[in-house]
Amino acid sequence: MQTDTLLALVEGELNERKAQDMVVLDVRGKTSFTDYMVVVTGTSNRQVKALCDYVEAKVKENGVRPLGMEGDMTSDWVLLDLGDVIVHAMTQQSREHYQLEKLWTVGGEPESLAA
């Protein structure tokens, strides 16, 4: 599956499942392990895990085999690795603490796509 198609599938599923504050970071040229990072907030540990579970099921329906998932129902941060797209679902507290968008910032502003 083309990367843009995969990204659109991920964004669509996260929107449908009520993920909050979605940011898509374009990290091409900054790292060799992925093209995009999608960072979203869930309202609870349960929703954080469920968001990644739903995305995993949706991409599998479309012939994409995820490379892995880290985190569980008690985690405040779950990572779903789809190769060219990595999903980071986090509670608000974890998102504020780790500040992934800031980590991937160059020149003060994250290079993000409209989500």
C-alpha positions as CSV (number, residue, x, y, z in Angstrom):
1,M,0.0,0.0,0.0
2,Q,1.3,3.5,-0.8
3,T,2.3,5.6,2.1
4,D,-0.2,8.4,1.4
5,T,-3.0,5.8,1.2
6,L,-1.9,4.2,4.5
7,L,-1.7,7.6,6.2
8,A,-5.2,8.5,5.0
9,L,-6.6,5.2,6.3
10,V,-5.0,5.7,9.7
11,E,-6.2,9.3,9.9
12,G,-9.7,8.3,8.9
13,E,-9.9,5.5,11.5
14,L,-8.6,7.7,14.3
15,N,-11.1,10.5,13.4
16,E,-13.9,7.9,13.4
17,R,-12.9,6.6,16.8
18,K,-12.8,10.1,18.3
19,A,-9.0,10.5,18.8
20,Q,-8.3,14.0,20.1
21,D,-5.8,16.6,19.0
22,M,-4.3,14.6,16.0
23,V,-1.0,15.9,14.6
24,V,0.7,14.3,11.7
25,L,4.5,14.8,11.7
26,D,6.3,14.5,8.4
27,V,9.7,13.1,9.4
28,R,11.0,12.1,5.9
29,G,14.6,13.3,5.7
30,K,14.9,13.3,9.5
31,T,14.8,9.6,10.1
32,S,15.2,6.4,8.1
33,F,12.8,4.3,10.0
34,T,9.5,5.9,9.1
35,D,7.9,8.7,7.0
36,Y,5.1,9.9,9.2
37,M,4.3,9.9,12.9
38,V,0.7,10.4,13.9
39,V,0.3,11.6,17.5
40,V,-3.1,11.5,19.1
41,T,-4.6,11.9,22.6
42,G,-7.0,9.5,24.2
43,T,-9.2,10.3,27.1
44,S,-8.1,7.2,29.1
45,N,-5.7,4.4,29.1
46,R,-8.5,2.2,27.7
47,Q,-9.2,4.6,24.8
48,V,-5.5,4.9,24.0
49,K,-5.2,1.2,23.6
50,A,-8.5,0.9,21.7
51,L,-7.4,3.6,19.2
52,C,-4.4,1.5,18.2
53,D,-6.4,-1.7,18.2
54,Y,-9.0,-0.2,15.8
55,V,-6.3,1.1,13.5
56,E,-4.5,-2.2,13.6
57,A,-7.7,-4.0,12.6
58,K,-8.5,-1.5,9.8
59,V,-5.1,-1.7,8.2
60,K,-5.2,-5.5,8.4
61,E,-8.5,-5.5,6.5
62,N,-6.7,-3.6,3.8
63,G,-3.8,-6.0,3.5
64,V,-1.2,-4.2,5.7
65,R,0.6,-6.2,8.3
66,P,1.7,-4.1,11.3
67,L,5.3,-4.5,12.4
68,G,4.3,-4.3,16.1
69,M,2.5,-2.7,18.9
70,E,3.9,-1.6,22.3
71,G,1.7,-0.9,25.3
72,D,-1.4,-2.4,26.9
73,M,-4.7,-1.4,28.6
74,T,-2.7,0.0,31.6
75,S,-0.4,2.1,29.4
76,D,-0.7,5.8,29.0
77,W,1.2,5.6,25.7
78,V,0.7,3.0,23.0
79,L,2.8,2.8,19.8
80,L,1.6,1.1,16.7
81,D,4.3,0.6,14.0
82,L,3.0,0.3,10.5
83,G,6.4,0.8,8.9
84,D,6.0,4.1,6.9
85,V,3.5,5.4,9.5
86,I,3.9,5.1,13.3
87,V,0.9,5.9,15.5
88,H,1.5,7.3,19.0
89,A,-1.7,7.3,21.1
90,M,-1.2,8.9,24.5
91,T,-3.1,10.2,27.5
92,Q,-3.0,14.0,27.8
93,Q,-0.6,13.8,30.8
94,S,1.9,11.7,28.9
95,R,1.6,13.8,25.8
96,E,2.4,16.9,27.8
97,H,5.3,15.2,29.5
98,Y,7.0,13.6,26.5
99,Q,6.3,16.4,24.0
100,L,6.9,14.3,20.9
101,E,6.0,17.2,18.6
102,K,8.7,19.3,20.2
103,L,11.2,16.5,19.9
104,W,10.8,16.4,16.1
105,T,10.8,20.2,15.7
106,V,13.2,22.1,13.6
107,G,13.4,25.9,13.8
108,G,10.8,26.1,16.5
109,E,7.8,24.7,14.6
110,P,6.9,21.1,14.0
111,E,6.7,20.1,10.3
112,S,3.2,18.8,10.6
113,L,0.5,18.1,8.1
114,A,-3.1,19.4,8.5
115,A,-5.0,16.7,10.3
